[in-house]
Amino acid sequence: MTLTYVRDPQLTPALQGDLVRLWTEVTQAGGAVGFVPPVTEDDIRPVAEEQLAAVHQGPGGTRLIAAYADGRLVGTVFITPARHRLMLHWATLVTVMVHPALQGGGRGKAMLREAIDMARDLGFKALRLGVRGGTGVDAFYATLGFKEVGRVPESIKVADDDYRDDIAMWLRLD
């Protein structure tokens, strides 16, 4: 199954509901996307609304790539520009997720390639992303050229006795 990508989709109530549903399903399956299971859509909704509000800021704000399969939202990548005036040449990828049922077939890589192309088209010279340690996804991002450039030990608390590293990864686009 091939995904269709929409850059900067119209931010409708339906898209918001689809994003909350997807984010909940990805989290419930163990995806490291800002929450730990168990979660409900009510847990995710306020964070999703905040993230979509950043997209509403318009030019110079956060951008969104929505991935669809058979008309259903199955993946996202948000591209958030750095805000400091000396760092405007790079952006951060956040809420990178593909529906669990579609993982493992190269769809995530294809979606990230679309995000990398969009970032280049927007004039960015580099991309950053943060990865939760202990998940193995840093190796996935490395296959796309991202390099680990820093690590904050035990800075992510996923349970009372489970602390993970925050891994900073970087990709030069030029």
WOUR-V323698 format. One record per pair of residues at least 24 apart in sequence whose ideal C-beta (glycine too) atoms are under 10 Angstrom apart, sorted by the first residue. I is the first residue (numbers start at 1). GAP is how many residues later the second one is. D is the distance in whole Angstrom. If there is no record, write none. Layout:
I:GAP:D  I:GAP:D
//
This chain:
1:68:5  1:69:8  1:73:9  1:100:10  1:101:7  1:104:8  1:106:8  2:67:8  2:103:10  2:104:10  2:105:8  2:108:8  3:63:10  3:64:4  3:65:7  3:66:6  3:67:10  3:71:7  3:72:6  3:95:8  3:96:10  3:99:8  3:102:10  3:103:10  3:104:5  3:105:10  3:107:6  3:108:6  3:111:9  4:62:9  4:63:7  4:64:5  4:65:7  4:66:9  4:67:9  4:70:10  5:60:6  5:61:7  5:62:6  5:63:8  5:70:8  5:72:9  5:105:8  5:106:7  5:108:10  5:109:5  5:110:9  5:112:9  5:113:9  6:58:9  6:59:7  6:60:5  6:61:8  6:62:7  6:67:9  6:108:10  7:56:7  7:57:8  7:58:6  7:59:8  7:70:10  7:72:9  7:107:8  7:108:9  7:110:9  7:111:6  7:114:9  7:115:10  8:47:8  8:55:6  8:56:6  8:57:8  8:58:9  8:71:10  8:110:9  9:46:9  9:55:6  9:56:8  9:57:5  9:59:9  9:64:9  9:67:10  10:56:10  11:41:6  11:42:9  11:44:6  11:45:6  11:53:8  11:55:10  14:59:9  15:37:8  15:49:9  15:51:7  15:58:7  15:61:10  16:29:8  16:32:7  16:33:7  16:36:6  17:24:9  17:28:9  17:31:9  17:56:9  18:48:8  18:50:9  18:54:7  18:55:4  18:56:9  18:58:10  19:25:9  19:26:9  19:29:5  19:30:9  19:32:8  19:33:7  19:45:9  19:47:8  19:54:7  19:57:7  19:76:9  19:78:10  20:24:5  20:25:5  20:26:10  20:27:9  20:28:5  20:29:9  20:32:10  21:27:10  21:51:10  21:52:8  21:78:10  22:26:9  22:44:10  22:45:10  22:50:9  22:51:6  22:52:7  22:53:8  22:54:7  22:73:10  22:75:7  22:76:9  22:77:6  22:78:10  23:24:8  23:25:6  23:28:9  23:53:8  23:72:7  23:74:7  24:24:9  25:49:10  25:72:9  25:74:6  25:75:7  25:76:9  26:48:10  26:49:9  26:50:9  26:69:9  26:70:10  26:71:5  26:72:8  26:73:7  26:74:6  26:77:9  27:70:9  27:73:10  28:72:8  29:68:10  29:70:9  29:71:4  29:72:9  29:74:9  30:70:8  30:105:8  31:65:9  31:66:6  31:67:9  31:68:9  31:69:7  31:72:9  31:101:10  31:104:9  31:106:9  32:64:10  32:65:9  32:98:10  32:99:7  32:100:4  32:101:9  32:102:9  32:103:5  32:104:10  32:105:7  32:124:9  32:126:8  32:132:8  33:43:9  33:61:9  33:62:6  33:63:8  33:64:5  33:99:9  34:60:8  34:61:7  34:63:10  34:98:9  34:122:10  35:123:9  36:96:10  36:120:10  36:121:9  36:122:5  36:123:7  36:126:9  37:121:10  47:48:9  48:28:10  48:47:9  51:25:9  51:27:6  51:29:9  51:43:7  51:44:6  52:26:9  54:24:8  54:26:7  54:27:10  54:40:9  55:24:10  55:25:9  60:28:9  60:62:10  62:29:9  62:30:9  62:32:8  62:33:10  63:28:8  63:52:9  63:55:7  63:56:9  63:59:7  64:31:9  64:51:10  64:54:10  65:28:10  65:31:10  65:46:7  65:47:9  65:49:6  65:50:5  65:52:10  65:53:6  65:54:10  66:45:10  67:30:9  67:31:7  67:32:9  67:35:9  67:40:7  67:41:9  67:43:8  67:44:5  67:47:8  67:48:10  69:29:10  69:30:8  69:32:9  69:33:7  69:38:8  72:27:8  73:26:8  74:24:6  74:25:4  74:26:10  74:27:8  74:28:6  74:33:8  74:37:9  75:24:7  75:27:7  75:28:10  75:32:7  75:33:7  75:35:9  75:36:5  75:37:10  75:39:10  76:35:8  76:39:10  77:31:10  77:34:6  77:35:7  77:37:8  77:38:4  77:39:9  77:41:8  77:42:10  77:52:10  78:37:9  79:36:6  79:37:10  79:39:6  79:40:6  79:43:7  79:45:8  79:48:8  80:48:9  81:38:10  81:41:8  81:42:10  81:43:8  82:42:9  82:44:9  82:46:8  87:39:10  87:41:10  88:35:9  88:36:9  88:37:10  89:34:8  89:35:6  89:36:4  89:37:7  89:84:9  89:85:10  90:29:9  90:34:6  90:35:6  90:36:4  90:37:7  90:38:6  90:80:8  90:81:9  90:82:9  90:83:9  91:24:10  91:27:10  91:28:6  91:31:8  91:32:10  91:33:5  91:34:10  91:35:8  91:36:6  91:37:7  91:38:10  91:82:10  92:35:7  92:36:5  92:37:6  92:38:8  92:76:10  93:26:8  93:34:6  93:35:7  93:36:4  93:37:9  93:48:9  93:53:9  93:76:9  93:78:9  94:34:10  94:35:7  94:36:8  96:33:7  96:35:10  96:41:9  96:44:10  96:45:9  103:37:10  108:29:9  108:32:7  108:33:10  108:36:9  109:31:8  109:32:10  109:34:7  109:35:6  112:28:9  112:29:8  112:31:10  112:32:6  112:33:10  112:34:9  112:59:9  113:31:7  115:29:10  116:28:7  116:29:8  116:30:10  116:55:7  116:57:7  117:56:10  119:52:9  119:54:6  120:53:5  120:54:8  122:51:10  123:50:9  124:47:10  124:49:6  124:50:9  125:47:7  125:48:6  125:49:5  126:44:6  126:45:6  126:46:5  126:47:6  126:48:8  127:42:9  127:43:7  127:44:5  127:45:8  127:46:7  128:40:7  128:41:7  128:42:6  128:43:8  129:38:9  129:39:8  129:40:5  129:41:8  129:42:8  130:25:10  130:26:9  130:36:6  130:37:7  130:38:6  130:39:8  131:25:10  131:33:9  131:34:9  131:35:8  131:36:4  131:37:8  131:38:6  132:24:6  132:26:8  132:32:5  132:33:8  132:34:7  132:35:8  133:30:9  133:31:4  133:32:3  133:33:7  133:34:5  134:24:8  134:28:8  134:29:9  134:30:5  134:31:7  134:33:10  135:29:8  135:32:9  137:30:9  137:32:10  138:27:9  138:29:5  138:31:7  141:26:9  141:28:5  141:29:10  141:30:8  142:27:8  142:29:10  144:25:10  144:27:7  145:24:10  145:25:10  145:26:5  145:27:8  145:28:9  146:24:7  146:25:5  146:26:10  147:24:7  147:25:9
//
